Amino acid sequence: MIKEDLDILNKYANNNYSIGGNVKSNDETNYKIIRNYKILKEKSVKELKKLIHMFFHYLINKYESTW
């Protein structure tokens, strides 16, 4: 995945599952992605499946014209 795709996933995860707070670091995006996955691990399997399902639909819609 490219950085732009990870940013979309991170944005979705932040909007739906984040515990909040702004963390400033040299690599803030990757930190947030890791933090959000740690949070997601504590959520139900159903919510995680929904996130993955929506992200794959995003990837398919984005890249289907290049296949």
LOVO-637215 format. One record per residue: residue in one letter; x, y, z of N, C-alpha, C in turn. Coordinates in nm, 3 decimals, padded with zeros to 5 digits. Layout:
<sites>
fitor A	neast X	nnorth Y	nup Z	caeast X	canorth Y	caup Z	ceast X	cnorth Y	cup Z
...
</sites>
This chain:
<sites>
fitor M	neast 00.084	nnorth -00.119	nup 00.000	caeast 00.000	canorth 00.000	caup 00.000	ceast 00.088	cnorth 00.124	cup 00.000
fitor I	neast 00.038	nnorth 00.226	nup -00.062	caeast 00.111	canorth 00.351	caup -00.063	ceast 00.067	cnorth 00.438	cup 00.054
fitor K	neast 00.149	nnorth 00.538	nup 00.085	caeast 00.122	canorth 00.623	caup 00.201	ceast -00.017	cnorth 00.685	cup 00.197
fitor E	neast -00.061	nnorth 00.727	nup 00.080	caeast -00.194	canorth 00.788	caup 00.067	ceast -00.305	cnorth 00.692	cup 00.111
fitor D	neast -00.291	nnorth 00.565	nup 00.076	caeast -00.390	canorth 00.466	caup 00.116	ceast -00.390	cnorth 00.446	cup 00.267
fitor L	neast -00.271	nnorth 00.443	nup 00.325	caeast -00.262	canorth 00.429	caup 00.470	ceast -00.320	cnorth 00.550	cup 00.540
fitor D	neast -00.304	nnorth 00.667	nup 00.482	caeast -00.362	canorth 00.788	caup 00.541	ceast -00.515	cnorth 00.780	cup 00.542
fitor I	neast -00.573	nnorth 00.724	nup 00.434	caeast -00.718	canorth 00.709	caup 00.429	ceast -00.764	cnorth 00.613	cup 00.539
fitor L	neast -00.694	nnorth 00.501	nup 00.553	caeast -00.728	canorth 00.404	caup 00.657	ceast -00.714	cnorth 00.469	cup 00.795
fitor N	neast -00.607	nnorth 00.543	nup 00.814	caeast -00.584	canorth 00.609	caup 00.942	ceast -00.692	cnorth 00.711	cup 00.972
fitor K	neast -00.733	nnorth 00.785	nup 00.870	caeast -00.839	canorth 00.885	caup 00.889	ceast -00.970	cnorth 00.817	cup 00.931
fitor Y	neast -01.002	nnorth 00.707	nup 00.864	caeast -01.125	canorth 00.634	caup 00.900	ceast -01.116	cnorth 00.581	cup 01.043
fitor A	neast -01.002	nnorth 00.523	nup 01.076	caeast -00.985	canorth 00.468	caup 01.210	ceast -00.991	cnorth 00.579	cup 01.315
fitor N	neast -00.931	nnorth 00.694	nup 01.287	caeast -00.936	canorth 00.806	caup 01.381	ceast -01.079	cnorth 00.852	cup 01.403
fitor N	neast -01.156	nnorth 00.861	nup 01.295	caeast -01.291	canorth 00.913	caup 01.305	ceast -01.385	cnorth 00.819	cup 01.379
fitor N	neast -01.354	nnorth 00.691	nup 01.379	caeast -01.447	canorth 00.594	caup 01.434	ceast -01.401	cnorth 00.526	cup 01.562
fitor Y	neast -01.271	nnorth 00.517	nup 01.583	caeast -01.223	canorth 00.435	caup 01.693	ceast -01.120	cnorth 00.504	cup 01.782
fitor S	neast -01.078	nnorth 00.624	nup 01.748	caeast -00.970	canorth 00.687	caup 01.823	ceast -01.012	cnorth 00.724	cup 01.964
fitor I	neast -00.918	nnorth 00.711	nup 02.055	caeast -00.944	canorth 00.753	caup 02.193	ceast -00.917	cnorth 00.902	cup 02.208
fitor G	neast -00.871	nnorth 00.966	nup 02.102	caeast -00.851	canorth 01.110	caup 02.104	ceast -00.711	cnorth 01.147	cup 02.145
fitor G	neast -00.684	nnorth 01.277	nup 02.140	caeast -00.553	canorth 01.328	caup 02.176	ceast -00.466	cnorth 01.344	cup 02.055
fitor N	neast -00.390	nnorth 01.450	nup 02.055	caeast -00.298	canorth 01.476	caup 01.945	ceast -00.156	cnorth 01.444	cup 01.989
fitor V	neast -00.094	nnorth 01.351	nup 01.920	caeast 00.043	canorth 01.312	caup 01.952	ceast 00.135	cnorth 01.371	cup 01.848
fitor K	neast 00.234	nnorth 01.443	nup 01.894	caeast 00.331	canorth 01.503	caup 01.802	ceast 00.458	cnorth 01.419	cup 01.804
fitor S	neast 00.500	nnorth 01.375	nup 01.687	caeast 00.624	canorth 01.300	caup 01.677	ceast 00.679	cnorth 01.318	cup 01.537
fitor N	neast 00.797	nnorth 01.267	nup 01.514	caeast 00.858	canorth 01.277	caup 01.381	ceast 00.780	cnorth 01.197	cup 01.278
fitor D	neast 00.716	nnorth 01.092	nup 01.322	caeast 00.642	canorth 01.006	caup 01.230	ceast 00.501	cnorth 00.988	cup 01.284
fitor E	neast 00.428	nnorth 01.098	nup 01.293	caeast 00.298	canorth 01.100	caup 01.359	ceast 00.197	cnorth 01.008	cup 01.292
fitor T	neast 00.198	nnorth 01.004	nup 01.159	caeast 00.100	canorth 00.921	caup 01.088	ceast 00.117	cnorth 00.774	cup 01.123
fitor N	neast 00.239	nnorth 00.725	nup 01.116	caeast 00.261	canorth 00.583	caup 01.148	ceast 00.230	cnorth 00.554	cup 01.294
fitor Y	neast 00.262	nnorth 00.648	nup 01.381	caeast 00.230	canorth 00.628	caup 01.523	ceast 00.079	cnorth 00.615	cup 01.542
fitor K	neast 00.003	nnorth 00.702	nup 01.475	caeast -00.143	canorth 00.696	caup 01.489	ceast -00.198	cnorth 00.566	cup 01.433
fitor I	neast -00.143	nnorth 00.520	nup 01.321	caeast -00.190	canorth 00.394	caup 01.263	ceast -00.165	cnorth 00.279	cup 01.361
fitor I	neast -00.046	nnorth 00.275	nup 01.418	caeast -00.015	canorth 00.170	caup 01.515	ceast -00.107	cnorth 00.182	cup 01.636
fitor R	neast -00.126	nnorth 00.304	nup 01.686	caeast -00.212	canorth 00.326	caup 01.802	ceast -00.355	cnorth 00.281	cup 01.770
fitor N	neast -00.403	nnorth 00.317	nup 01.652	caeast -00.539	canorth 00.280	caup 01.616	ceast -00.556	cnorth 00.129	cup 01.602
fitor Y	neast -00.455	nnorth 00.059	nup 01.549	caeast -00.466	canorth -00.086	caup 01.541	ceast -00.465	cnorth -00.148	cup 01.680
fitor K	neast -00.389	nnorth -00.089	nup 01.772	caeast -00.391	canorth -00.140	caup 01.909	ceast -00.529	cnorth -00.122	cup 01.970
fitor I	neast -00.590	nnorth -00.007	nup 01.941	caeast -00.726	canorth 00.018	caup 01.991	ceast -00.824	cnorth -00.079	cup 01.925
fitor L	neast -00.808	nnorth -00.097	nup 01.793	caeast -00.900	canorth -00.186	caup 01.721	ceast -00.892	cnorth -00.330	cup 01.772
fitor K	neast -00.773	nnorth -00.372	nup 01.815	caeast -00.759	canorth -00.508	caup 01.867	ceast -00.848	cnorth -00.529	cup 01.989
fitor E	neast -00.880	nnorth -00.421	nup 02.058	caeast -00.964	canorth -00.430	caup 02.177	ceast -01.112	cnorth -00.422	cup 02.141
fitor K	neast -01.144	nnorth -00.385	nup 02.019	caeast -01.283	canorth -00.374	caup 01.975	ceast -01.333	cnorth -00.509	cup 01.927
fitor S	neast -01.458	nnorth -00.516	nup 01.894	caeast -01.516	canorth -00.642	caup 01.849	ceast -01.465	cnorth -00.678	cup 01.710
fitor V	neast -01.469	nnorth -00.806	nup 01.682	caeast -01.429	canorth -00.856	caup 01.550	ceast -01.519	cnorth -00.796	cup 01.442
fitor K	neast -01.644	nnorth -00.776	nup 01.474	caeast -01.739	canorth -00.719	caup 01.377	ceast -01.695	cnorth -00.580	cup 01.331
fitor E	neast -01.652	nnorth -00.496	nup 01.424	caeast -01.607	canorth -00.361	caup 01.388	ceast -01.481	cnorth -00.367	cup 01.304
fitor L	neast -01.389	nnorth -00.456	nup 01.337	caeast -01.266	canorth -00.470	caup 01.261	ceast -01.295	cnorth -00.519	cup 01.119
fitor K	neast -01.387	nnorth -00.615	nup 01.107	caeast -01.425	canorth -00.664	caup 00.974	ceast -01.486	cnorth -00.552	cup 00.890
fitor K	neast -01.566	nnorth -00.467	nup 00.953	caeast -01.627	canorth -00.355	caup 00.883	ceast -01.520	cnorth -00.260	cup 00.830
fitor L	neast -01.421	nnorth -00.229	nup 00.912	caeast -01.313	canorth -00.140	caup 00.871	ceast -01.237	cnorth -00.199	cup 00.753
fitor I	neast -01.202	nnorth -00.327	nup 00.762	caeast -01.127	canorth -00.393	caup 00.654	ceast -01.211	cnorth -00.398	cup 00.527
fitor H	neast -01.339	nnorth -00.431	nup 00.540	caeast -01.429	canorth -00.438	caup 00.426	ceast -01.437	cnorth -00.303	cup 00.354
fitor M	neast -01.456	nnorth -00.196	nup 00.431	caeast -01.466	canorth -00.063	caup 00.371	ceast -01.335	cnorth -00.023	cup 00.306
fitor F	neast -01.222	nnorth -00.058	nup 00.368	caeast -01.093	canorth -00.020	caup 00.311	ceast -01.067	cnorth -00.095	cup 00.181
fitor F	neast -01.104	nnorth -00.223	nup 00.174	caeast -01.085	canorth -00.296	caup 00.049	ceast -01.175	cnorth -00.242	cup -00.061
fitor H	neast -01.296	nnorth -00.200	nup -00.027	caeast -01.381	canorth -00.136	caup -00.128	ceast -01.317	cnorth -00.007	cup -00.178
fitor Y	neast -01.257	nnorth 00.068	nup -00.088	caeast -01.186	canorth 00.189	caup -00.129	ceast -01.072	cnorth 00.155	cup -00.226
fitor L	neast -00.992	nnorth 00.053	nup -00.193	caeast -00.880	canorth 00.015	caup -00.279	ceast -00.928	cnorth -00.035	cup -00.415
fitor I	neast -01.034	nnorth -00.116	nup -00.415	caeast -01.087	canorth -00.169	caup -00.541	ceast -01.137	cnorth -00.055	cup -00.629
fitor N	neast -01.213	nnorth 00.037	nup -00.571	caeast -01.264	canorth 00.149	caup -00.649	ceast -01.151	cnorth 00.237	cup -00.701
fitor K	neast -01.047	nnorth 00.253	nup -00.623	caeast -00.937	canorth 00.340	caup -00.663	ceast -00.855	cnorth 00.278	cup -00.776
fitor Y	neast -00.830	nnorth 00.146	nup -00.768	caeast -00.734	canorth 00.084	caup -00.859	ceast -00.796	cnorth -00.003	cup -00.968
fitor E	neast -00.928	nnorth -00.021	nup -00.971	caeast -00.985	canorth -00.114	caup -01.067	ceast -00.963	cnorth -00.071	cup -01.212
fitor S	neast -00.951	nnorth 00.057	nup -01.237	caeast -00.929	canorth 00.103	caup -01.374	ceast -00.788	cnorth 00.073	cup -01.423
fitor T	neast -00.697	nnorth 00.043	nup -01.330	caeast -00.558	canorth 00.014	caup -01.370	ceast -00.532	cnorth -00.135	cup -01.383
fitor W	neast -00.632	nnorth -00.220	nup -01.351	caeast -00.610	canorth -00.365	caup -01.359	ceast -00.625	cnorth -00.415	cup -01.499
</sites>
